[in-house]
């Protein structure tokens, strides 16, 4: 929620006000989609790192 709030503030001074919000939404969805969904997925991610 904080990231979206910052994007809304940034929209006030942006040349194209859609850009900060779209970037924030892309960043948030990229982070959430990269999260493992099951315990075995999480174990795999830890092993790979």
Secondary structure, DSSP 8 states (H G I E B T S, - for coil): -HHHHHHHHHHTT-SSTHHHHHHHHHHHHHHHHHS-SSHHHHHHHHHH-
